[in-house]
């Protein structure tokens, strides 16, 4: 028996709805574990997925020790409002805790921690001989940058965020530049090279002269890495830093319409793998691992080379790594993402939060320094 026309139409609509693809989650709303999971699923065509490293780095628990109990108690109090918090010393986990629906295998957005990971990939390209000198102009590697201030800056200037390019954000420290065009690039309506070309005018400052927190400096490095190594930024990072760090879980890196890794934000990984990247940095700062070249690069990257002129919690910048008010080495991301490295105690502190502000930095720096 045939169904009435109105009922047939309703059934057709419902069946069609079941087969429609998920609506892409806006990147700036992927700010909790469930939103990340659904957002990565909806944006699958725009994301490069990492595999676990060939040799996953173990993170064994530290033995119970009376001397560490006070700091563990303090971390427990701090961690109540976070997605994930880890404190490691000598490669052993002193504390690991999760909340607000997050678990050890939950991926969290790195936000501007991505900038630091991009810098590490540049260092690996330098030490592999793919980039001959950090003082080479960026356009010598990436012809797409010719005619822009980013192309006329050196690789070193881009790492230090002193390209001399005009800041599309307009205030010198917003990080994300022109939001409309950035979203167009994320949604594959504009390529990364087109975004840089559109916002590539020089400022009144010469290359190397002034720190401006303009994420397009990192985006230009994405093109440099691709042309220098023959691999997109995210694939090069996976083949080098990720393998050396011993990443345990899948991770995700958003790419543009041409497959270039978005180099200033939009990497997602577990809190445990954040910690592994922290250990990768620590080992090179303390000469425990890595080539002599990479150890030297990370030490320079972690040195306070440029005064930011704002943000008292992290007053100086090196080549992709921050110096905190506590004098320690940090990777910072919006919304409370922090990776801190203390060399004398061989300690790494990681927190992935859903909040931001001075309280996070005070707590994080206090816990790293205890």
N, C-alpha and C positions, 0 to 999 in steps of 0.2 A: 504494500500500500504506500502510495506517495505521501510524503509529509507536506503539510501546508507550506506555501511559499515563504511566509514569514518565519516559520520554524526552520526551514531549510537554510534561509539566509543567516539565522542566528547560529546554527551549527557550523556553517561555512566560516563565519567570522571567528568562532571559538577555535576551530581547527587551525585556521590561519594564524591566530595569535600564538598557538602552541608551537608553530614552526618558525616564528619570527626570531631573528638573532637577538641576543641580549642587547639592550641599549648601552652604548659605551659609557662607562662611569667617568665623569670629569676627573682629571688627575688630582685636582686640589681637594676633592672629596674622598679620596682614598686614604683616609686618616685613621682607620681603625682596622683590626684584623679582618673582620668580615667584609668591610668595604674594599680592602686590598684584594681579598680572594675573589669577590665578584667582579671587581674592576679589572683585574688581570684576565679573568675569563672573558669578559666583554671586549677587552682590548687585545685579544690574543694575536691578531694580525699586526699589531704595532709593537710587539714586545719580543725581545730576544731572551730566551731561557737558558740559564746556565745549568750544566750538569754538576753533580758533586765532583770534587777534585779526585784525581787518580789515587792520591794518598791522603785520606781525610785526617786532619790533625785531631788527635784525641784531646779532650778537655777533662782530665780526671779530677775528682774532688780532692781538696786538701785534707789531710788528717786533722782531727779535732785538736786544737791547740789553744791553751788557756790565754796566750798572748794575743790571739786574733779574735777572741770572743767579743770584746768591746766594739771593734769595728764592724763585726758581723751584725751585732745588735743595732748599730747605727744605720747600716745599710737596710736592714729589715724595715726600719721605720720609714726611711726615704722611699723604699720600693712600693709602698702601699698604693700610691697613686700612679704607678707606671704600668706599661705593657710588659716590659722586661727590664731587669737589672742584673748585671753580672759584675763581680769583682774577682779578678785573678791576680795571683802573685806567683812568680816563678812558673808560670804555665799551669798552675793548679787553681781550681775554682774554690774561692773562699765563700762566695755567696752566689746563688742563682735563684731568682724569683720572678713570677709572672702574675699578672692580674688583669682585670677588666676584659676577660674573655680571651686573652692571649695565652699561648702555650709556647713551648720550646720550638715547635716547628712553624709558628706563625710568622709570616713575612710582614715587615714594617717598612714604610717608606724612609729612605735615607735623607731625603731633602738635600740640603747643601753639603752633607757629607759626601755626596756624589762628586763634588768639585775636588775634594781631597783624593778620592779614588782615581779620578781622571789624572791628577798630577802624578800619582804613583805609576800609572800606565805610561805617561810621558817619560818618567825616569827609566822604566824598563826599556823603552824604545831607544833612549840615549845609550844605555849600557849595552844594548845589543848591537850598537853601531848603526842603527837605522836612522837616528838623528845624529848628525855629526857634531854639532855644537849647539848649546842652548842660546848662544849669541847669534846664530843664524836667523835671518828674517823668516817669519812664518810662511810668507808667500814663496820662499824658495822650495818649500815642500808641498804646499797646497796652492796651486795656481788659482783656485776659486777665490782666494782671498785677495788677489791683486786688485788694486783700486780701492781698497778699504784701509782704514787705520789699523785694523787687526793684521792685515798682511804686511804692513810696514813696521809692525812691532816685532821684536825678537821673540823667540820661544820663551826665553827667560822673562821678558816683560809680561807675556800672557800668563805665565805661571804666577807671577807676583801681583797680578791684577793692576798693572801699571801700563796698559797698552797705549794710553793716550787717546783712545776712542771716546767719542761723546757718549755719555750715559743716557740710554733711552728712557731709563726709569726716572731720571731727572733730579734725584736727590743724593746720589753718590753712595747709597748703602742699601737700597731696596733689594738688591740681588736679582730677582726676576725683573727683566726689563719691560719692554712693551708687551703687556699681557695679552692684548688682542692678537698680535702677530705670533706671540709664543704659542697661544692656543691653536692658531691656524697651523703652525708647524707640527705640534703634537698630534693634531687631527689629520695630518697628511694633506693639508690644503696648501702648504708652502714647504719647501725644503729648507734644511738647515743653512745651506749656502745662500739661498734666497733671503732668508731672515737676516743673516749677517750682512749681505750686500745692501739690504734696505736700511739697516741701522749701522752703517760702517763709516760714518763721517768722523773726522778728527775733532777733538776738543781743543781748547786753548792750551792744553798741557802736552808736552812732548812725551814720547815713549820713555818709560822709566821714571817719569817725574813725579807722579802722584797716584796713590792708591785710590781706586774707585771700584766699589763692589758691584761690578757689572758682569753678569753671568755670561755674556757673549765672549768674554776672554776665554772662558773654559770651552765654549762651543767652537771657537776657532781652533782650539787644541784638538778637538775631536777630528776635524778635517786634517790637521797636521799628522796625527797618529795614523789615520787611514792611509794617507798618501805615502808616509814614510815607511810603514810596515807592510803595506799591501793587505791589511786586515782592518775591518771596522774597529773603532775604539773598544766596544764591548767584547768582541772576540779576542782582541789582543789582551785586554785585561784578564779575560778568562784563561787564556793560554799562559799568562805570566803571573800576575799578582795572585789570582784566585788559586792557581795550582800551588804556588809557594805557600800561601796562607793555609791551604788545606781545607777549603770550603766543604761543608758537610751536606748542605741541603740545596735544593733548587733555589736559584735567585732569578730576578727578572730585571731587564734593563730596557727602557723604552727607546725606540729608534724613530728616525724621521722617515720620510717617504722614500729616501734613497738608501736606507739601511744604516745610516750614521747614528751612533749612540748619542743620545741627548746627554750632554756632559755636565750640566749644572744641577740637575735634580732628576727624579724619576728612576732611581734604582731601588729595588725592594729586596730585602734579605732578612734572614732570621737574626735575632739578637745574638745568638751564639756565633754566627758568622761575622757579625759586626766585630765581636771580640777577637775572632781569628785575624781579621785585618789589623786590629790593634796590636796583636802579637807579632804580625809581620813587620810592622813599623818598629816596635820595641826591639826586635832582634837585630834590625839594621842599625838602630841608634846605639846599640850596645855591642856591636861587632860579633854577634852570635851567629849570623846567617847572612847570605847574600854575597854578591861579588863586591870587591873593593869599590868599584864604580857606584854600585847601588847603595852601599853604605854611605858613601860620600854624598850622593844625591839626597838621600833621606835626611841626613844631618843638616844639609843646607836648606832643604825644604822645611825643616822644623826650627830653623833659626829665626829670630825676630828681625827680619830684614826691612820691613815696611811698617811704619806707624799708621794705624787705620784712621785715627782721628775721631773715633766713636767707639761705643760698646766697651765699657770699662771692664767687663768680665773677660774680654779677649782683646787686649789692646794692640796686638802686633800680629803680623802675617809674614810667612816665609815664602815658600813656593808651593802653596796648596795646603799647608798645615798652619794652624793658629798657635800663638803663644798665649796662654791664659794669664789672668791676673795672679794666679798661683805660681807662675813660672814654668808650668808643665806644658806638654805638647797635647794639642786637642784637635779633633775634627768635630765641627759643629754643624747641626742641621736644624732648620726651623721646626717648631712644634716639639722641641725637647729631645732631639736626637743628639747624643754625645758619646764620643769615644775619647777617653783620656789615657795618656801614657806617661808613667813616671819611671824614669830609668834607674834611679838609685835603689829603689825597692823592687824593680822589675815587676811593676804592677800595671794592670790595665783595668780601667773602669768603663763600663758601657751602660747607658740607659736609653731606652726607647719609650718616650712619654707621649701623652696626649695633651700636654700643656707646655707653656713656654714662660720665660720670665727670669728675673734675677734669682728667684728662689731655687730654680733648677741648677743654675751655675754655682751658686753658693754651696748647695748641698753636694753637687758632683765634685767640685774642687776640694771641699772639705774631706770627702770620703777618699778621694785619690791620695790626699796628702797625709792622712792619719798614720 
